[in-house]
């Protein structure tokens, strides 16, 4: 299984002003650096949790339909399934009717049940699922504890800015970061 982001979020999770207020910074000297730290901290949280914070679109690829036709989705929370395609013998995609797709948003990770028997003819990436994921379109839609976790991570990276190059941030996570995101992480059994 592979995933690809098709469209990026239209807004940042944290604003520069929020971060500067949190860190009690009154000058503009580090604005560009702080903006980079916001982006890297957001990427880190999303990569370790599987969460997508602000609305964005993703494509998930699968080689075959699993038994029971219940697919685990790689990103969460999933707002909607935009389209599912299965590649047939001719190599052209066949769209699965939306009435045959049932999204389980409650499970972690979310699941997609396909009520139609489909099997791709292509051995690799024969199934494509386009989905919209994220808590919402604005930072106000994101749970407060996740925003606080990001503020901690940005602050921690800013504090140790000379010790670790920007492209290697975060070098470590601050105390409390994992606790704040724990309720939103998937649990493997």
N, C-alpha and C positions, 0 to 999 in steps of 0.2 A: 504494500500500500504506500502511495505517495500522495503528497498534497502540494498545491500551488496556490499562492494568493493571486487572485484575478484583479481585485481592486483594493487599494489601501483605504484606511479610514480617512474621512474628510476633516477630522479634528484631532488635536493632540489630547491625551488623557489629562495632562496637567498643563496649565499655562505657566509661562515664564514668571508672571507676577505672583502666582501661588507659591511657586518654588522659592522665589526670592523672599517672600513674606515668611515662609516656613524657616528659611535659613537666616533670616534677619540680615539680608544683604541690601544695602542702600545705594550701591554704585552700579554702573552699567558695564564695567570692565569685563565681566565674565559671562555676559548674556549668551554669546554664541556657544561657549563651553557648556553652560547650563542647559541650553536647548538640545545639544548633543547628548548630554547625560539623561535628559527626559526620554529621548528616543531610545537610547540603549537600555535604560531601566525598564521601559515598557516592553521592549523586545525580550529582555531577560525574563520578566514575569510571565509573558505569554508563552515563551518556549518551555519553561519548567512546569507550567500548569496546564497547558493545552487550552487555556482561556483566550478568547479574543474580546478585548475590552470595548472598543468602539466599532460600530457596524462596518463590516468589510465582507467581500465575497471571496470564497475559496472553492477550489476544485479538488475533489478526492478521486484518486484512481484506484481501481481494483482489478485484479487479474481474472477472478471468477466470482460467481455468486455463492456465498456460503450456504451450507445446509440450513434449512429452515427459513432461508431468504431474509435473514435479519442481519443488517449491516451495522457495525459500530462506526460511528463518525469520529473523525480525528480532531475536530475542533468543537468548542462549546463556549457559550450557549449558542445553539442553532436557532435562528429566528424562523427560517423557512428554507425549504428545498426549492430551488429555482428550476432545476431541470435534471433529469437522469437520462443518460444515453448509453446504449449497448451497441457495440460494433459487431455487425453481422458478417456473413460469408463474403459479401462484396467489398467489405472494408468501409462501408458507409454506416453512419450512426443511425440507430432507430431510437426515437424518443419514447420513454416509458410514460404512459398516461399518468397524470397527477392523481387520478382517482385510484390508481393501484399503489400509491405510495402513502405510508402512514409514518409520520414523524413522532418519535417518543422523545420529547424535550426533557422529561423528568429524570430519566436515567442518566448516570454519569459513568462513562461517556454516553452522549445521546445515541439513539438507535434509529435506523430507518428500516421499516418492514416493507418488503416488496410483495404485493399480493398477486403478482403475475409471474409465471415461470419464464425466466429469461436466462440465457447463457450466452456469453460472448463467443464469437468464433475466433477472435484474436486472442492469442495466448498471453500477451503482455498488455496491461492497462486497457482491457477490453470494456471496462465499465467506467464511466465518468459521472460524478455527481457534483453539480454546482449548488452551492448553498450560501445563504447569507447568515453570518454569525456575528455575535457581539451583544452586549447588554443594551445598546441603544445608540442613537446618533450623536448624543452629546455627553460630555463628561459627567453631567448631573445624573445620567442613567446608570453609572457605574457604582456598585456598592462602595460605601464609604471606607470600609476596611481595606479594600484593594487600593483605593487612592492613597490612603495613609501608608500602606506598605510601599507604594512607589515613592512617596515623599521621603520615607526612611532610606530607601535605596539610593535615591538621588543625593540626599544629604550625606550619606556614608561615602559615596563615590567622590563627592566634592571635597569632603574632609581629607581624603587620602589621594588627592589629585596628583601630587608630585611623585608618589610612590609607584603608581601603575599607569602605563600609557592608556589613553582614552579608548583605543580599539580593544584593549584587554579588560575593560570594565564590565561588570563588577568583578573585582579580584576576590571579594568575599561578600557575604551578606550580613547586614547588621542584625543584632539581637532583636528578635520580635518579628522580623520580616516573614519567616515561614509560618509563625503563629497566626499572623493576620490573614494570610492567604489559604491556610489549611482548610477552612470550611468549604472552599470552592474547588479544591483539587479532587480529581477522581481517585477513587480507592480501588486498587486491584485486589482481587480475591484469588 
